[in-house]
Amino acid sequence: MNLQSGTYYWPTTLPEAPAYPSLKEDLECDVLIIGGGGSAAQCAYYLADKGLEIAVIEKGRIGSGSTSANTALIQYSGEKMFTDLIHTFGEEYITRHLQLLKDAIDEIDEASRKVEMDTEFTRRDTLYLASCKEDVARLEKEFEFLKLHGFQLDLLTKAEIEKKYPFSREAAIYSYGDGELNPFKYTHALFDYAAKKKVRIYESTEMNGHHYDNREKRMIITTKNGNTIKAAKVIFATGYEGTEQKKEKKVSFVSTYTVTTNIVKDFSDWYNQTLIWETARPYLYMRTTADNRIIIGGLDENTSSAEERDSKLMHKKDKLIEELKNMFPHLDVKPEYYLAGFYGGTIDGLPIIGKYDEYPDSYFVFGFGDNGTVYSQLLSKIIATEILEGGSPDIELYLQERPLLRGK
């Protein structure tokens, strides 16, 4: 799957990334994690040092897939407003989902402090802008719902926005306690943590077959290296490529674009270096980095053709810089890294834990959406809880056949 193309910023921040051997022998384990990106690392983190034999296989290098293109805005809010999700799932359902998202951000914070490598995790506030007057009422409704459930946030007026920023909008939700991180470093940090807890990690080890042995009650995975892995449980945490292994009807893809700028010397007119996004669809979003660059992305296109996606990269790069300068005209910015990539979401707005009859004792991590790092942290903990404790009270919320309101 041709996931993305262009030039990559995140790998340059860890040029001497840890390396792992390829698998050269048959093995048995309690849990096999297939994948070497963020969601696989999160699963390995939760299962490490729990008394189980854990193995990880990655067909290329750790963090070489979508992790290298992840913009890693760590937020609880997503593309679909919670007040809209209630119409599909009900208020009690979405209230629990909202709490789990907030917990997942706290878990990312805790993990970043627990690991030895610096993940560049920083707490950031978020500015969620009404892109037009017509969106103000929806934003106000979302604000009231979040406020009712104890979240710390303010509803900014046009005058308050203009006082804090060099641009103007009709209204905005200002949320406290979100965050940002370096997804490449975070992935490597979690795998490094897991490896030191005796999790076996193998790069350049690609699965090329699988079947279930009913007598042994094991999934049998074969690799292109010619080895066999017997596992009591398997977690397919291969990101977007997981949809090639198992087609999931609730998943859809569009094309998206990002730019990472040069180092910026002065952020004095960017209040608190907040994360910024908007209600428009397709929307723009932006954040800063630990070395004071700006990442801006969006301008999504409704195409799943890699050739068509890539043909628009140079135009989208210029357009993103133009949009950034429109909002922050005093910033001296130019594009140093720019990417075109596929962006996966779900049709109902929630991430998915896939459990399928044709894959016994297996899980698929589809943490797809605009805050995928948070989704994957949430899903990984639920899967680990079910494996370690025999069940999770929250897994039903995220299975591919989740309970919807009647008639939905």
PLY file of the C-alpha trace (Angstrom):
ply
format ascii 1.0
element vertex 408
property float x
property float y
property float z
element edge 407
property int vertex1
property int vertex2
end_header
0.00 0.00 0.00
1.49 3.32 -1.09
0.79 5.20 2.14
2.60 8.48 1.56
5.25 10.27 -0.44
7.40 13.35 -0.02
10.03 14.32 2.52
9.93 13.27 6.18
10.73 15.45 9.17
10.28 13.13 12.17
13.02 10.58 11.31
15.56 13.42 11.14
14.98 14.05 14.86
16.30 10.57 15.73
18.96 9.77 13.12
20.50 7.00 15.23
17.22 5.20 15.92
17.46 1.83 17.71
17.65 -1.18 15.38
16.45 -4.73 15.95
17.43 -8.06 14.35
15.35 -10.03 11.88
13.77 -13.30 12.98
16.00 -16.26 12.06
14.31 -19.11 13.93
10.90 -20.53 14.72
9.35 -19.33 17.96
6.34 -19.66 20.23
4.78 -16.87 22.27
1.69 -15.92 24.20
1.07 -12.79 22.14
2.43 -11.85 18.72
2.15 -8.20 17.71
2.36 -7.66 13.96
3.51 -4.15 13.08
6.21 -1.69 14.04
4.40 1.63 14.23
2.72 3.61 16.97
-0.20 1.29 17.71
2.07 -1.78 17.85
4.39 0.06 20.23
1.46 1.02 22.45
0.32 -2.62 22.59
3.85 -3.76 23.44
4.08 -1.14 26.17
0.92 -2.34 27.91
1.86 -6.05 27.65
5.51 -5.73 28.66
6.59 -7.17 32.01
3.23 -8.85 32.65
4.49 -12.43 32.80
3.69 -13.28 29.18
5.99 -14.13 26.28
5.53 -11.26 23.81
7.00 -10.96 20.32
6.79 -8.22 17.70
7.49 -8.52 13.97
7.81 -5.59 11.57
8.34 -6.06 7.84
10.61 -3.00 7.51
12.08 -0.68 10.12
10.37 0.48 13.30
8.40 3.68 12.70
8.89 3.63 8.93
5.21 3.65 7.94
2.51 6.18 8.78
4.27 6.90 12.08
6.81 8.99 10.15
3.98 11.10 8.71
1.82 11.37 11.84
1.28 14.99 12.92
0.52 13.86 16.50
-1.88 16.46 17.79
-2.87 14.88 21.09
-6.49 15.89 21.59
-9.69 14.37 22.93
-11.91 16.17 20.40
-12.15 14.77 16.90
-13.52 15.53 13.46
-17.06 14.61 14.48
-18.38 16.66 17.35
-19.47 14.70 20.42
-22.90 16.29 20.15
-23.18 14.74 16.67
-21.88 11.34 17.83
-24.66 11.25 20.44
-27.22 10.99 17.63
-25.60 7.73 16.53
-24.56 6.16 19.82
-26.47 7.86 22.64
-25.29 10.19 25.39
-24.19 7.55 27.92
-22.09 5.78 25.28
-20.36 8.96 24.11
-19.83 10.22 27.65
-17.87 7.04 28.40
-15.95 7.39 25.11
-15.07 10.96 26.02
-13.74 9.91 29.42
-11.64 7.16 27.83
-10.11 9.70 25.43
-9.17 11.98 28.30
-7.71 8.99 30.16
-5.70 8.03 27.06
-4.05 11.45 26.95
-3.10 11.04 30.60
-1.73 7.57 29.73
0.42 9.08 26.95
1.71 11.64 29.44
2.51 8.90 31.98
4.19 6.67 29.37
6.32 9.59 28.17
7.59 10.09 31.71
8.14 6.37 32.30
10.28 5.61 29.24
13.98 6.46 29.03
13.91 8.22 25.66
12.57 11.77 25.27
9.25 11.68 23.40
8.96 15.49 23.28
5.52 15.23 24.86
4.26 18.63 25.96
0.88 19.65 27.29
-0.75 22.16 24.94
-4.09 23.92 24.89
-6.28 23.75 21.79
-8.05 26.49 19.84
-11.02 25.08 17.89
-12.21 27.81 15.54
-15.64 28.42 14.05
-14.76 28.80 10.38
-17.93 30.77 9.62
-20.90 32.36 11.40
-23.08 29.37 10.59
-20.84 27.11 12.71
-21.05 29.19 15.89
-24.26 27.60 17.17
-22.82 24.09 16.76
-19.65 25.15 18.54
-21.67 26.63 21.41
-23.64 23.38 21.75
-20.42 21.35 21.83
-18.99 23.70 24.46
-22.04 23.26 26.71
-21.84 19.46 26.45
-18.13 19.34 27.30
-18.57 21.85 30.13
-21.42 19.77 31.56
-19.09 16.77 31.76
-16.40 18.60 33.68
-13.92 19.50 30.96
-11.86 22.64 31.39
-12.50 24.96 28.46
-13.64 28.47 27.53
-15.84 29.81 24.77
-13.97 32.71 23.19
-15.72 35.61 21.49
-14.47 37.31 18.35
-12.92 40.10 20.43
-11.15 37.61 22.72
-9.69 35.73 19.75
-8.42 38.97 18.21
-6.81 39.92 21.52
-4.80 36.67 21.67
-4.06 36.02 17.98
-3.29 38.01 14.81
-6.39 36.64 13.04
-10.13 36.81 13.62
-12.97 34.30 13.79
-16.52 34.57 15.07
-15.98 32.19 18.03
-13.76 29.39 19.28
-13.56 26.72 21.95
-10.35 27.04 23.96
-9.56 23.66 25.60
-6.96 23.03 28.26
-4.70 20.02 28.77
-4.28 18.49 25.32
-0.77 17.88 24.04
1.73 17.26 21.28
4.60 14.82 20.86
7.13 13.43 18.44
5.44 10.24 17.15
8.66 8.74 15.80
10.45 9.16 19.13
7.37 8.02 21.05
7.17 4.80 19.04
10.87 4.07 19.51
10.69 4.97 23.19
7.84 2.52 23.83
9.58 -0.28 21.93
12.81 0.45 23.79
10.89 0.22 27.06
9.27 -3.06 25.97
12.58 -4.55 24.77
14.14 -3.87 28.16
11.18 -5.77 29.68
12.12 -8.83 27.55
9.67 -8.27 24.70
11.30 -9.76 21.58
11.29 -7.32 18.65
12.20 -8.25 15.09
12.60 -5.92 12.11
12.79 -6.99 8.45
10.42 -9.84 9.27
7.33 -9.91 7.07
4.33 -12.18 7.56
3.35 -14.05 4.42
0.80 -16.53 5.72
-1.37 -17.56 8.65
-3.77 -20.26 9.76
-5.38 -21.42 12.98
-4.41 -24.78 14.47
-7.55 -26.10 16.15
-5.68 -28.85 17.96
-3.05 -26.58 19.49
-5.42 -23.59 19.79
-2.75 -21.38 18.27
-2.48 -18.97 15.38
0.35 -20.09 13.11
2.13 -17.23 11.36
4.70 -17.85 8.64
7.26 -15.27 7.52
9.03 -14.52 4.27
12.26 -15.44 6.06
10.93 -19.03 6.21
10.17 -19.14 9.92
7.03 -20.09 11.83
5.54 -18.35 14.86
2.96 -20.05 17.07
0.95 -17.59 19.17
-1.97 -17.94 21.56
-3.08 -14.41 20.65
-2.24 -12.16 17.70
-2.61 -8.39 17.48
-2.59 -6.97 13.96
-1.34 -3.42 14.58
-0.24 -2.55 11.07
-2.15 0.72 10.71
-3.70 1.40 7.33
-2.05 -1.68 5.86
-4.23 -3.74 8.19
-7.13 -3.07 5.83
-5.31 -5.08 3.16
-5.19 -8.03 5.56
-8.83 -7.58 6.57
-11.22 -5.37 4.64
-13.29 -3.39 7.14
-16.49 -1.89 5.76
-16.53 0.95 8.28
-13.13 2.32 7.12
-12.67 4.86 4.33
-9.67 6.79 3.02
-8.98 10.26 1.67
-5.76 12.00 0.69
-4.22 14.63 2.94
-1.21 16.95 2.93
1.21 18.34 5.51
4.07 20.82 5.59
6.77 21.20 8.22
8.43 24.62 8.12
11.86 25.99 8.91
12.71 26.84 12.52
10.75 29.91 13.65
12.44 32.36 16.02
9.46 34.29 17.38
6.08 32.88 18.46
5.07 35.96 20.45
1.81 36.39 18.50
0.88 32.67 18.72
-0.80 32.54 22.13
0.62 29.65 24.19
1.60 27.90 20.94
-1.83 26.28 21.02
-2.89 23.49 18.75
-5.22 25.06 16.18
-7.93 23.56 14.01
-11.32 24.55 12.65
-14.88 23.49 11.92
-14.58 23.76 8.11
-14.49 20.56 6.07
-11.92 19.88 4.82
-10.22 21.59 7.73
-6.79 23.02 8.45
-4.81 22.25 11.58
-1.44 23.37 12.91
0.97 22.87 15.80
4.54 23.67 16.75
7.42 21.28 17.41
10.08 20.95 20.10
12.64 22.67 17.87
10.19 25.49 17.00
8.98 24.47 13.58
5.35 24.63 12.50
3.42 21.67 11.15
0.34 22.59 9.13
-1.89 20.11 7.41
-5.24 19.44 5.82
-6.72 20.39 2.44
-7.95 16.80 2.13
-9.01 15.40 -1.23
-11.61 12.69 -1.68
-9.35 10.34 -3.61
-7.74 7.00 -2.79
-5.49 7.10 -5.86
-1.85 7.51 -4.85
-0.96 8.88 -8.29
-3.67 11.54 -8.17
-2.80 12.35 -4.54
0.89 12.85 -5.29
0.26 14.96 -8.39
-1.25 17.66 -6.16
1.51 17.76 -3.54
3.41 20.81 -4.80
0.23 22.86 -5.17
-1.01 21.81 -1.74
2.38 22.61 -0.19
2.17 26.18 -1.50
-1.47 26.50 -0.46
-0.74 25.37 3.10
2.05 27.93 3.47
-0.30 30.58 2.08
-2.96 29.67 4.64
-0.39 29.78 7.44
0.79 33.24 6.41
-2.81 34.45 6.20
-3.25 33.58 9.86
0.22 34.57 11.07
1.42 37.23 8.58
4.47 38.20 10.64
5.98 34.70 10.66
8.92 34.12 8.32
8.14 30.60 7.13
9.01 28.35 4.23
8.38 24.63 3.65
11.32 22.38 4.51
9.47 19.04 4.57
6.19 18.20 2.85
4.11 15.08 2.47
1.10 13.66 0.68
-0.49 10.66 2.33
-3.59 8.62 2.88
-5.70 9.41 5.89
-8.08 6.78 7.21
-11.26 7.35 9.14
-14.38 5.46 10.08
-17.85 6.18 8.77
-19.39 6.49 12.24
-16.58 8.48 13.86
-15.23 5.95 16.38
-12.06 3.84 16.11
-12.32 0.06 15.78
-11.06 -3.06 17.51
-11.62 -5.73 14.89
-12.46 -9.26 16.03
-13.34 -11.55 13.12
-14.36 -15.20 12.88
-11.72 -15.93 10.24
-9.01 -14.68 12.63
-9.59 -16.60 15.89
-7.92 -15.24 19.04
-6.86 -12.14 17.11
-7.39 -8.40 17.27
-7.07 -5.68 14.64
-6.18 -2.20 15.87
-7.87 0.35 13.63
-7.16 3.54 15.56
-8.15 5.63 12.56
-9.19 9.26 12.70
-7.81 12.72 13.24
-6.47 11.92 16.72
-5.21 8.46 15.90
-2.41 8.42 18.49
-4.97 8.93 21.25
-7.34 6.36 19.72
-4.58 3.77 19.46
-3.51 4.35 23.07
-7.10 3.78 24.16
-7.60 0.66 22.02
-4.23 -0.83 22.96
-5.02 -0.61 26.66
-8.43 -2.24 26.16
-6.92 -5.12 24.16
-4.15 -5.62 26.72
-6.73 -5.62 29.53
-8.79 -8.29 27.78
-5.71 -10.46 27.18
-4.35 -10.06 30.70
-7.61 -10.16 32.65
-9.88 -12.19 30.38
-12.15 -9.29 29.49
-12.62 -5.53 29.31
-15.86 -3.70 30.11
-15.15 -1.16 27.36
-14.30 -3.38 24.40
-17.92 -3.55 23.22
-17.82 0.19 22.53
-15.20 -0.24 19.82
-15.87 -3.60 18.16
-16.67 -3.35 14.47
-20.29 -4.27 15.22
-20.82 -1.80 18.04
-24.29 -1.11 19.45
-25.95 1.82 17.71
-29.16 3.58 18.56
-32.22 1.91 17.05
-32.65 2.70 13.40
-29.08 3.88 12.85
0 1
1 2
2 3
3 4
4 5
5 6
6 7
7 8
8 9
9 10
10 11
11 12
12 13
13 14
14 15
15 16
16 17
17 18
18 19
19 20
20 21
21 22
22 23
23 24
24 25
25 26
26 27
27 28
28 29
29 30
30 31
31 32
32 33
33 34
34 35
35 36
36 37
37 38
38 39
39 40
40 41
41 42
42 43
43 44
44 45
45 46
46 47
47 48
48 49
49 50
50 51
51 52
52 53
53 54
54 55
55 56
56 57
57 58
58 59
59 60
60 61
61 62
62 63
63 64
64 65
65 66
66 67
67 68
68 69
69 70
70 71
71 72
72 73
73 74
74 75
75 76
76 77
77 78
78 79
79 80
80 81
81 82
82 83
83 84
84 85
85 86
86 87
87 88
88 89
89 90
90 91
91 92
92 93
93 94
94 95
95 96
96 97
97 98
98 99
99 100
100 101
101 102
102 103
103 104
104 105
105 106
106 107
107 108
108 109
109 110
110 111
111 112
112 113
113 114
114 115
115 116
116 117
117 118
118 119
119 120
120 121
121 122
122 123
123 124
124 125
125 126
126 127
127 128
128 129
129 130
130 131
131 132
132 133
133 134
134 135
135 136
136 137
137 138
138 139
139 140
140 141
141 142
142 143
143 144
144 145
145 146
146 147
147 148
148 149
149 150
150 151
151 152
152 153
153 154
154 155
155 156
156 157
157 158
158 159
159 160
160 161
161 162
162 163
163 164
164 165
165 166
166 167
167 168
168 169
169 170
170 171
171 172
172 173
173 174
174 175
175 176
176 177
177 178
178 179
179 180
180 181
181 182
182 183
183 184
184 185
185 186
186 187
187 188
188 189
189 190
190 191
191 192
192 193
193 194
194 195
195 196
196 197
197 198
198 199
199 200
200 201
201 202
202 203
203 204
204 205
205 206
206 207
207 208
208 209
209 210
210 211
211 212
212 213
213 214
214 215
215 216
216 217
217 218
218 219
219 220
220 221
221 222
222 223
223 224
224 225
225 226
226 227
227 228
228 229
229 230
230 231
231 232
232 233
233 234
234 235
235 236
236 237
237 238
238 239
239 240
240 241
241 242
242 243
243 244
244 245
245 246
246 247
247 248
248 249
249 250
250 251
251 252
252 253
253 254
254 255
255 256
256 257
257 258
258 259
259 260
260 261
261 262
262 263
263 264
264 265
265 266
266 267
267 268
268 269
269 270
270 271
271 272
272 273
273 274
274 275
275 276
276 277
277 278
278 279
279 280
280 281
281 282
282 283
283 284
284 285
285 286
286 287
287 288
288 289
289 290
290 291
291 292
292 293
293 294
294 295
295 296
296 297
297 298
298 299
299 300
300 301
301 302
302 303
303 304
304 305
305 306
306 307
307 308
308 309
309 310
310 311
311 312
312 313
313 314
314 315
315 316
316 317
317 318
318 319
319 320
320 321
321 322
322 323
323 324
324 325
325 326
326 327
327 328
328 329
329 330
330 331
331 332
332 333
333 334
334 335
335 336
336 337
337 338
338 339
339 340
340 341
341 342
342 343
343 344
344 345
345 346
346 347
347 348
348 349
349 350
350 351
351 352
352 353
353 354
354 355
355 356
356 357
357 358
358 359
359 360
360 361
361 362
362 363
363 364
364 365
365 366
366 367
367 368
368 369
369 370
370 371
371 372
372 373
373 374
374 375
375 376
376 377
377 378
378 379
379 380
380 381
381 382
382 383
383 384
384 385
385 386
386 387
387 388
388 389
389 390
390 391
391 392
392 393
393 394
394 395
395 396
396 397
397 398
398 399
399 400
400 401
401 402
402 403
403 404
404 405
405 406
406 407
